[in-house]
Amino acid sequence: MSVSKNGMVFNEPLLFELKSRGKAGMDLPETEIPLLDGTGLLAAQHLRGAVAIPSLSEPEVVRHFTRLSQWNYSVDGGFYPLGSCTMKYNPKLNEAAAAIEGFASAHPYAPYGCNQGLKRLLYELEQDLAEISGMDAVSLHPAAGSHGELLGMMLVVAYHKDRGDHKRTRVLIPDSAHGTNPSSASIVNLEAVTLPSGPNGLIDLATLDQMMDDTVAGIMITNPNTCGLFESQIKEVCDLVHARGGLVYFDGANMNALVGVARPGDMGADVLHFNTHKTFSTPHGGGGPGAGPIGVKSILAPYLPKPILVERRGQVQMDYNRPKSIGKVRSFYGNLGVLIRAWTYIKTLGASGLREMTQSAVTNANYLKARLKDHFDVPFVEQRSMHEVLLTDKKQQEAHVSTMDLAKGLIERGFHPPTVYFPLVVSGAMLIEPTETENKETLDQFADTLIELAGLDHETLAAYPKMTPVGRVDEVGAARKPILTYQG
Amino acid sequence: MEVRGDLKYTEEHEWLQLEGDKVTLGITDFAQDKLGDVVFVELPEVGTILEAGEAIGNIESVKAVSEIFCPVAGEVIEVNKQLEEEPDLVNTSPYEDGWIVKIKVDRSDFADAELMNDEEYQNHCAAE
């Protein structure tokens, strides 16, 4: 059975295309302030003529955006196996907690000593994240995972600078690392140097040994890496980097494979960030408010943004007396609404629940791998996958069926496609991350669908998707000749 | 896959052609096929002084963004402006109209650079 939406599919024009000339959407009262003619107030070149702003009524606008929102695909609507993104279900209890009056209307300028409940929650969240990751201190300030990553690298820079070690200007980044790592390194003026992985898809100690010298500030590791593989020599990697004076940045993007089972701090990480929207079921922002807390070992704690939360005489207080702090990276104390949701998730599951979450996520990925491995090329098939499984289109290439064809076919069958053509180190990649959310029926339905699609010919697949409001778009044309403004 | 006998090749799939002290550089047929439809080519400024092995620009395809490397030191003397309007030339004509930059080099630097001939490059691609 297909889970695809059908029935009332609206053909939605742009607001500009709705008939609006000569209509008035609002009836505004006469103003008591006299209207002025703009001429003479501004030089002629700063005056513009009539602007074609649509003139629509409230229900027209509401319907337009409501209809568009119904085109969205969300994890509340169906399976969303977007690899490396951990699109897990966000329990509605999180929303109830964040809406509690005392949290929702807390004011950051409340008098000294107020907001104790909220501060206690944040303090507990810091301690829980420290315990989960094996780090000594946690900062909740960063407003997104990328922000946390940047802050982490700022701390690495602050550490070396504070020690007077100015020659460390480079960062090693394995080619299987998370895609944002090189940009975070560049923004703090470190040169991102690619560390090629070995034939088994893991960091090669001999290559690391050659490249790790006293110009290297540290290494940025994603573990499990973006091929879904656990870096089995992670301890040796961290020891080698530490022995040569570097620090280990640990990308928390794939924490959903580790929580309750293994701790980056124990592996040798000096700093890591958490993606609360991945691991701890806060909404994937799409540019909205997010949270990317970071955890550090004690050697980096003096540089954390201020204030930090401390407990004194039974009260949680903010400590601004941090002489080595890099300063502030975010107003007040981060995006609290998101942090409340993360706290709720952690407290709902508890220690054993979090461990079970991880085990289910890994089991689900390996179940999909077992269902799909006879039908698709699975790179590094002999190694166990962690929370996601990597396939390629190699077996389908003879029939001219590509990863892109399969992705479009999945849309036609009502599934969000997996991450495609990433990681870059694997040609024609499909990175599938089911998360712990899904049951066996959904996983089977997805596997059956993917196997069925792989048996179709290129012509059939090239016509997909047909049942969506917009069919197959010309992605090449859109990228080569983008039209960025409404053309009338 | 087309490989031409009169060109030299790099491990990163650039081709180079030396005429006098002028090198023309582009990406190979193998590379354009792997990248898929090229949608944007970021070119260097004319006059840029390059160190050997330096990145000179980026090629963006629907799948990925890749850096273009120049294995020889020199000065950029001409860039293929046509690629700004028609990046697909890299796909349709990688060895002719899809050339990327021309660089003035020292001939001895070119001779010292670690480049492959057509046969070696073909083996290199087969191993990938």
Interface residues (C-beta under 8 A of the other chain):
Chain A: Y421 L424 S427 E475 V476 A479 R480
Chain B: K34 D37 V39 F40 E60 V62 K63 A64 P87 D88
